[in-house]
């Protein structure tokens, strides 16, 4: 079909692709047969995800049609997946290029003019400074929200070490400088836990520690190709509950799981909880064995709903489900946790992570979490092993 003959990004003869940033160890190009012969097509992630050529105006208009269709059918949030890789330019990293930001600005302008309540959420699993560039510089609107990628590995490492220092310093440094923007705070998703966002924040040894923790939890560690062509850890593939449970008994696992979500829910931004974290799902080793894909560990498919309902009424799943639900209800009932309200990261012993959220009027609300198996004193009291203290105004 000639209308689609130049829809896809292809290899240019003699072009330099040595600087392209890769999120995978698979080949950058995949050969496809066409009516005019074989063509090398750009495949950033895998051979079943060919890349479009947004330098073609018809591709840009087709993408806009997709966005407006989602909005017309009632979407509230639209996730721009791996958006940093959108624009291709030989001789560059082909990551976060100015043309990518310009296209997001174009999409945002069109949505603002037609469906102004729809929010764009950019997904860029990269170091923090690169990630927040998708808020824009305040002159031309881009995304209203960005995935808060450092949160998950930082929380996980704080529990691994029993030390909140790095998490506290990072959280205290956060600042929203572009009006009308906020963070999408998450711990787990259909993907694994990315470790690239730790670059420049945590000690490099933290990645090795998290990789070993993942293996201890029965998970897998996915790699990407590094600058020198080497394989380096990119993603931890495991359910969040199994990462929290590794090396701990059932009760400690539950408390650690709930404490980590209390941190997520308390921080400034909009929280999102993955369904398997809501239910405390373990790794799906059977699905992983069937597919051979590490991400299958965290993508169990619920096919027996009556059994799931029973598990949510009694047993370990019920304790996790009811606990997370109570945390969500407490947050929802307290206006201090509105995304626009400010926060203070508390100066507490390293075993504790604490945060205060400040409403427009009235006293603040405070959440303190113990990362360790020891009782820890603070202020005029103490907090038990792996416990969460949620002091709400209500």
N, C-alpha and C positions, 0 to 999 in steps of 0.2 A: 504494500500500500504506500504510494508515494507521499501521502500526507504524514506518514510516520518514518520516512526514510532517514531523517536527521533528528529524531527524538532522543537518541541515546548518545552518551559521551563515548567516543572511540579514540583509539591510539592515533596520534599524528606522527607521520614519518619523520624521523630525525629529531623529535622533541625529547627534552630532558625531563624524566620523571623521578630522578634520584632523590629529590627533596620531599616527595609526597609523604605526608604523615599517615601511617597505617594503624588502624585499630585491630587488625587481624594479622595472622601469619600466612594467610592464603594469598595467591597471586593477585596483583592489582588489576590485571586484564584477564578476561576469559574469551576464548575464541568461540564464535557462533557462526553457523552456516547461514548464508543469505542467498537470495536469488542471483546475486552478483558475485558470490564467492565468500570465503571465510573472512570475518571481520573481528578484530580484537575490541571487545567492549569493556568499558571501565566497570569494575565490580569492587567497590570499596569494601563491602562486607562479605559477600559470597557470590557464587555463580547464580544463585536464584534471586539475587537482588541487584539487577543491573541499574546503573546510574543514568538519570536523565540529563540532557544537555539544556540547562536553563539559559544558555546563550541564544536559544531558539525562541523567538517571541511566542510561537504557538504552544510551546511547552509551558511558558509562564502563564499564559491565559488558561490553559487546561488545568494547571494547578490552582489558579484562582477559582475556577469553576468547582473544583473539588471542595475547597474551603467554604465557599458560599453555600454549597449543597449541605454540608454538615451543619452550618449555621441555620439554614432554612429548616432543617429537620430537628432543631432544638438543642444543638450542642451548646454547652456552657463554656467548656474549656476545649481548646484544640492543641494537642501536643505536636510540636514540630520535631520529629524524631531525627536524631543525629544531624541536626541542621547545619552544624559547622562545616560539613563536607559538601555542601550544596554546589558551590561554584568550583570549576576545575580550571587551572591555569598551569600548563607545563612550565618548569623552571621555578615553581614556588612549592610551598607546603600543601597548597590546595585546601587549606584549613583556615576558617575565620576570615576569608578574603573580603574586601570592601563590598564587592558585588553581592555577597551573601547578606550582609547587613542591609544593603539597599533593597533587596527583594523582600526581606522581612518588613521593612518600612513600608513598602508598597502594599503588601498583604494587610498590614495593620491599618493603613489609611483606608483601604477598601472596606474592611470590616467596621471600622469606626463610622463610616458613612452609611452603612447598611444595617449592621447588627452590632451596635456599640456595646452591648452587654456581654458579648463573647470575648473571652480572654485567651490570648496566645501564650503558650507555655513552651519555652525552648528546652530541648534535651541535648546537652553537650557535656559528655563525660570527660572533662578536661580540668586542668588546674583552675583554682578559684578565680584568679584575675581574668583569665580568658572567658570563663563561664559567665561572669557578671557583665561582660561587654555587651551581652544581648539585651540588657536594659536600655542600651543606647547611651548617648551622652547628655540627654535632657533637652536637646534641640529638636530632634525628629523622633517621635515615638517608635519604639520597637516592641519587644515583648513586655507584657505586664508581669509575667512571672518567669523565673528560671529555676530549674531543678537545683536543689541545694546538695550537690554531690559530695562535698567533704563530710557532711554530717554523719552518714552511715559508717564509713571507715573510722572516723574519729571516735564515735561512740563505741564502736566495736573494740577499738584498741584501748580505750579508757577502761572498759570492762576486762579486757585481756590482762592489762597491767595493774589494774586497781588504782590507777593514777589519772586524775582529771586535768592535770596541768595543761597539756597541749590542747585538749578540748576547750578548757576554760579560756586560754589565751586567744584561741581562734574565735570563739563565740563573742568575746569582748571586743574583738577588732571589727566585727561586722557593722556595716553602716549602709543604710539605704539612702542614696543621694539623689535618685531620680524620682520625683513625685509620681504617685500612682503605680508604683512597682512593689513587689514583695517576693519572698522566697517560697518555693514549693518544698516543704520539709518532708522528707521520706527516709525510711530506713531500708526498705526492701521493695522490690518490684518484680515484674516478670523476667527482668534481667537479673544478674547477680549484683554483688557489691563491687563497684569500681574502685581501684586503688590509685589510679593516676591523679585524682584530686588531692592526694596527700602530698604531692610534690610541692616543695617550698613551705609546707606547714609542719609535717611530722618528720622525725628522724628516718632516714632511708631504711633502717633496720626494722621499722614497724611493718613494712610490707612483708618481709620474710616471716615475722612473727604471726601476722594475720594469715599468710599462706599456710603455715603449719597448723594454726588453729582450725582453718577450713578443712584440712586433711583429717585432723583429729575428729572433726564433726561429721566425717563421712562425705565431705564435699570434694569438689574439684577446683583447680586453679587454672583459668584460661590465660593464654599469653597473647601478646602482640609483638610485632617486629620493632626492635629498638633502633636508635640512630645508626648503630654499627652493624645492623642486620641480625642482632642477637634476639633471642626470645626473652621477654621480660613479663612478669605478672601484670595482667590487665584487669582481671575480674575474678571475684570469689564466687563460686557457684554452690550455693547451699541455701536452704530456707533460713530465715533469721532466727527462728526458734531453735533449730539445731545448733546454730552458731552460739547462741546464748547458753545452750544446755551442755555443750562439750565440757566434760570433766566435772559435772555437777549433778546432784540428785534432782528429783522431780520438783521439789518445792523451791530449791534455789534457782532452777531453770525458770520456773514461773515468775519468781520475783525479779530476776534479771531481765526477763522479757518485758514485764510490765514497767520496770524502772526505765528501760531504754525508751519505751514509748512515752513515758511521762516527760522525758527530756524533749523528744520530738514534738509533743503536743504543746509544751510550754514555750518553746522558742518563737520569736517573732516570725510570722509568715502564715501560710495556709498548709495544714498537714494533710497528708494522704497516706492511708494505711492499706497495704497490699492484703488481699483476701487471705493468703496463707499465713500472714502474721496475725490477722484477726482471729483465725481459728487455731493457731499454734501448730501448723502442719509440720511433719517431719519430712526429710528428703525422700523423694520418690525414686528409690534405686531401681525398681522394676522398669519404670518409664525410661530412665537413663540407659539401662541395658538394652531396651528395645530400639532406641533412637541413636544411641552413641553420642548424643549431644549433651554437654555438661549442663546447659541451662534447663534441661528436662528435670533435673533434680528439684528445681524450684517451681515447676509448672504442673503439679499433679492435677489431673482432671477429675472433678467430682461427678461421677456417674451414678452413684448409689445415694440419692438424696435422703431417703428414709433413715439409712444408717448414719449419715452425717447429722441429721436432726437429733438422733439419740445421743450421739457423741457430744453434741453441744448442750445437752441437758444434763449429762453426768459424765464424770471422768476427767482426765487431764485437759481435753479440748474445752470442756465446759468452764473450767477454772480460768483458762486463758481468755476465752471469749467473753465471759462476764467481767473479768478484770479490765480488759481493754475497753469494753463498752462503758464501764463506770468512769474510766479516765476521760473518755470522749464526752460523756454527759457532764462531768464536772467542768471541763473546758467550755462546753457550749453554754453553760449556765452563767458564765462569768465574763462580763464585758471587758475585763482587763486584758483578755487574750485576743481582742480584736487585732487584726494584722497591722493596723496603723499605730497601735499603742507601743510606747517605748519599752525597753527592757534594760535591766541591770544584771550583769553576771556577778554573782556574789563571791567574795574573797573568803573561801572556806578551806579547811584541811584538804590535802590533795586527794584523799579517799572519797570526797564528796563533790558533787556538781550541783550548784544551786543557781536559781534564776528568779528574779522578781519582774513582774509585768505591771506597768503603771497605767491605770485608767485615766481618763480626762479629769475626773473628780473622784475623791475618795481614796482609801488606803490601797496599797498594792497587794497583789496576790503572789504567793511564794511557793516554789516547788524545789525540794531538795531530794537528791537521790544518792544513796550509798552504793558505791561501786565494789565494795569488798565484803568478805565473809565475817568481818569484825564489827562490833558495835563501835560507833564513832561519836565523840562528843562535839557539839558546836553550840554557840550561844549559851543558853542556860540549860540545855538539855542534851539529849543524845538521839541517835537514830540507829536502828537495828541492822543486822546483816542484810545487805541487798534490798533494804526497805526504801519506800518512797514516802516523803512527807509532802502533802499537798494542802497548803494553808490558803483556802479561798476566802474571798470577802463575803461569801454567802453561806 
